[in-house]
Amino acid sequence: MASFLGTGTNNPGDVYTTGKLGIGTTPSATLDVVGNFKVGGTQIVNQNGFLTPKISSAAGATCNSLFISSTDAKLYFKDSSGGSFALY
């Protein structure tokens, strides 16, 4: 096992000789993370594995993304041409 970017309780992850990476846990898969997953400060997946799409207006959402509409609180997909489609 090789630790990186810290030691003890400040160690964010370990790479094992099996090639598995554990962040906050001993890995049982190639990548095993315990905790929330954020990108750019926005939570994308919670600790239970559920997606947590960003709340946005259709105009503010990026193309090829999922978002929760700030207007009607429904889940949408915005395609590459900028069209937004309710998924439920």
C-alpha positions in Angstrom: 0.0 0.0 0.0 1.2 3.5 -0.8 -0.3 6.5 0.8 -0.4 9.8 -1.0 -0.8 13.5 -0.1 -0.7 13.0 3.6 -0.4 10.7 6.6 -2.7 9.3 9.3 -6.1 11.0 9.5 -5.0 13.6 6.9 -4.3 10.9 4.3 -7.0 11.3 1.6 -6.3 7.9 -0.1 -4.3 4.7 -0.5 -3.2 2.9 -3.6 -2.8 -0.8 -2.9 -0.5 -3.3 -4.6 -3.6 -4.7 -6.3 -4.0 -1.4 -8.2 -7.1 -0.5 -6.2 -7.6 3.0 -4.8 -9.4 3.6 -1.6 -10.4 7.1 -0.6 -11.7 7.1 3.0 -11.8 3.3 3.0 -10.0 0.1 2.2 -11.0 -0.5 -1.4 -13.1 -3.5 -2.5 -13.2 -2.2 -6.1 -10.8 -0.5 -8.5 -12.0 2.8 -7.1 -13.8 2.8 -3.7 -14.8 6.2 -2.2 -16.6 6.7 1.1 -18.2 10.2 1.2 -19.8 12.7 -1.2 -18.3 13.3 -4.7 -18.0 16.9 -5.7 -16.8 18.6 -8.9 -16.0 22.3 -8.7 -17.6 22.5 -5.3 -20.9 21.1 -6.4 -22.0 17.7 -5.0 -22.5 15.2 -7.9 -23.0 11.9 -6.1 -23.9 11.6 -2.4 -22.5 9.1 0.0 -25.3 6.7 -0.7 -24.5 6.6 -4.5 -27.4 8.8 -5.6 -26.9 11.4 -8.3 -27.5 15.0 -7.1 -27.9 17.1 -10.2 -27.4 20.9 -10.0 -30.5 23.1 -9.7 -30.4 25.4 -12.7 -32.5 27.2 -15.3 -32.5 25.7 -18.8 -30.6 28.7 -20.0 -27.9 28.3 -17.3 -27.4 24.5 -17.8 -24.5 23.3 -19.9 -25.1 21.2 -23.0 -25.1 17.4 -22.5 -26.0 17.6 -18.8 -28.7 16.6 -16.3 -30.2 19.4 -14.2 -33.1 20.0 -11.8 -35.2 22.9 -13.2 -35.3 25.9 -10.9 -38.7 26.6 -12.5 -40.6 23.4 -12.0 -38.2 21.2 -9.9 -38.2 18.4 -12.6 -35.2 16.5 -13.9 -34.1 17.6 -17.4 -31.5 16.6 -20.0 -30.0 19.4 -22.1 -28.7 18.0 -25.4 -25.8 19.2 -27.5 -28.0 21.5 -29.6 -29.3 23.2 -26.4 -32.7 21.5 -26.3 -34.0 20.7 -22.8 -36.2 17.6 -22.3 -38.0 16.7 -19.1 -37.1 13.1 -18.0 -40.2 12.5 -15.9 
